[in-house]
Amino acid sequence: MALDRGRAARDEAAPAPRLTPDWPGWVACATAAVGFFACLVGWLAGGDGFSVPWAPSLDLHLSFRLDGLGAIYGLLATGIGALVFAYGTRYMTLHLEHERRGAVERWRFWPWMLLFAMAMVGLATAQDLVLVFVFFDLTAVCSYYLIGFDRSDSKARTSAVMALLVTVVSAVAMLIGAVLLYAAYGTFAIPELIERVGPSETTTVAAALIAVAALAKSAQVPLHFWLPRAMAAPTPVSAYLHSAAMVAAGVLVIGRVHRLLERSELVMTGLLVIGALSIVVGGVLALRRDRLKQVLAYSTISQYGYMVLLYGMGSSTSNGAAAFYVMAHAVAKSALFMTAGAVTMATGEDRLSKLGGLGRRMPVLAVASAVAAASLAALPLTIGFFKDELFFAAAWEEGSVTTVLAVVAAALTLAYIGRFWVTLFLGAEKGQVTERSVVMVAPVAFLAAVTVVGGLVTEPFARLAASAGEVTAGRPVEVDPGYHLELSPENLMAIAAWTLGGLLLAAPRLTTVLSRTLARAGDLFGPRRGYEAMLHGLDRASAGVHGLEVRDLRSSIAAVLVPAGLLVGLAFAATPTDGAFALGHVSGADWVILPLLGLITVVTLVIARSRSRLAIALALSVVGFALAAVYALIGAPDVALVAVMVETMLALVFVAALARLPQEEPDEDRGSVVRKKRRRRDVVAGSIAGLAAFVTVWGFLSKPAAESVSDDHIRLAPEAHGGDVVTAIVADFRGLDTLVEITVLLVAVIGVATLMRRGKTW
């Protein structure tokens, strides 16, 4: 990734513009601060909620509640958001100046950041699975625009698309899981589902689908590869989305639906395995990364693996520990990301190998980031010490395997975060400091102060974590961290972790071999390779289909009709139809209708075989008049009259137009072999489309064996201000069609206006 200051240094011909103060950023900061105090006051007042109907026929409600779990994530999204936004006012000003971009670019950044914060609060408090899905996807859309903010950088664009595809496609799994639960239990409301859902095959499948979406969002193995690439985003995006917000959304969903997930032992075991793999893979890869934000990105994968592992344990202790861990990690990791951005802006470098000795030149940042690093490494007098104490306690309860894994995980954390801070701020001086900003250092210092306060006064944090743990577990949860000068299992595990972490920090050759070996294996056999192969395959398939589609008009029509016919066939094959339809008897006017339908069939074949334009036009009018007769026989004379008028006018127009066309000439350009091939293609495509149309029409016109909704339509027609059912339906659909047309025209006008404006600017 090309650096901001590197670009500025290489291109001195055009001086960077001096931008005015970032008022949109400060407005976003103030809004987030107001949101933080609103969440805090709401939580202290008892955390009330509300629910209003959204789509009552589907049992959908706009249901929100500021419970303990919602309070944690709401406070993180707004509180850390306010600090990151303040930091970003200076960072983005420098970033845009170095990129030689105008102040108008701020309006492409801050609205998305603020919308993301609002989406996180909505996701944190949502009590309906469909509502959770909506906010879950909204965070993905916001992250796409924020990761790809530097749209001139191909890496940023590629990374944005990767993050969008991985998180949005996996989010569809959540929607499918929600629909499965609704079909089985009749509600999308999470509290009601928790009461109704029991162990079953449907529950296991639905829980697994929801878990996949959550794990992909939290960048857990094997869907972790998008997060390191997302570091192409500006640092405020990384400090917010990729430490305290977007990646946290996945763990938030797991905590919210945990009582559904624990109905399946298979899903809970999967959480344990994936959490453990993420801890090890993320931790080992972070050991030898060279770019600052890459170290922190792999660290985030590992740290969220802790939380997934804790939720997989499923005990009261582990649920409370996971909630506490979320808070401690978010505070420390946001501070460290902002440290990385401040260092990059100050020196123009983003590689550890080119930096060092900054402690003497940036002492305030060095001390503040040291506190944040100590918290992440779980050293005493920081809130991070207690996150590992609770983690160790839960792992000790679970058994020997998780105990060993917990020690290894904490050791890896100490090793990679220790290397990060020591390399930056100690040793020989490397890199030239040219930019210092109080606005970029103050948020780091503030978060460091919160870390120390949390390490000395833990009761407010513990109470909030206990409340969140109760929401997850559905039973009282005790979170009581404290310093205990005794040989407890937790203290012994901490000492072992510090010792092992120190050895790893002191043995760079060993960690280099481990990290490079794992990275090389990932490049050869990892999921990112499969993702890229899939994209290339889809691109080739799309190009091939496009080449066939645009060959001629018939190919374009076949490209629509054949897939539609195949999908209809698959739908009928997959849908049980026994007893769903009943065949009636031929009687009365049916004996007249059948010959008319037979005439239509014959005329259709004539149209397909004829090569005369006039014959085709006249045959089409026969089809129209025959259908008009059918309408008259089944008691719809008004529709029949309209059909006769339309067919008469069309026939006259066709004949008049054909009379003005030049004489037809025989097609001598194509050989007989080509004609035969295309004729066979036309027969196959027409057969598939015709059978699909027949099956569809037959399915709709066959008398249902079960109760029909027609009685409800007749009863509700007056409420729709219609004299009959047909009028009401046509009016409703026509109104919707008009709305869509107006929307399309509006989008087209905006697009044309934008292109014209850009044309004038360029």
Order of alpha helices (4+ residues) and beta strands (2+ residues): alpha-alpha-beta-beta-alpha-alpha-alpha-alpha-alpha-alpha-alpha-alpha-alpha-alpha-alpha-alpha-alpha-alpha-alpha-alpha-alpha-alpha-alpha-alpha-alpha-alpha-beta-alpha-alpha-alpha-alpha-beta-alpha-alpha
